[in-house]
Amino acid sequence: MVNHYFWRTYDQKEIDLIEESGSNLTGFEFKWNETRPGKPQQFLDAYDHSEFKVINRENYLDFIA
């Protein structure tokens, strides 16, 4: 079973989608343009063994497949 969450800090840093599967957390940021957001270090530091992925128009079909 996969749980889905949204993540935001008090200073308005956010991640669009968090998927929790067992003890694994993966954060997803969705950007249609070619911009590459920086890694959310605060999220990665707070949750050991978490991952972060950017979904854009180049790879969104892989994400929804």
N, C-alpha and C positions, 0 to 999 in steps of 0.2 A: 504494500500500500504506500502511496506517495501523498504526502501532505504539502499544501501550497500556502505560502505566506508572502506578505509584503514587509519590507524592512525600512525604517526611517529613524534617524537619530533626532535628538532635540535640536540640533543645529541644521536640520533639513537635508542631511545626506541620505540618499535612498537607493535601494535596489528594487527594480521593477518586480521581480519574481524570485522567491526562494522555494526550492524543492527540497523536502526532507524525505529521504528514503533510508530507513533504518537509522544508522548513526551518521550518515553522509548528508551534508548540506551543499547545495549548489546554488549560487546566486546568478541570475541572468539579468543583463541590461539589454534593452531593445532599442536599437538606433537604426533608422532607415537610411540616414546619410552615412557617408564614409568616415565620419569622425570616430575616433577611438577613445572612449573614456578611460581615465586612469583606473587602476585597480583600487577597489575600496578597501584600503589598508585597515581601516577601523573594523570593518566586518571580518576580514581575514584574521586579524589579531584576536578578535573576540571569540571566534569559533574555530578551534583547531580542526585541521583536516577538512576545511571547507574549500570549495572551488568557486571560481568566478568565470563566466563566459559572456561574451558579447554576441548578441544575435543581430544580424543586419541583413540587407537585401542580398548579400552574397551567400549567406549560409542558412537563411530562414527555412528553406525547404528541408534541410537536414534536421532542423529542430522539430518541425511538425510531422516528420515521417515516423 
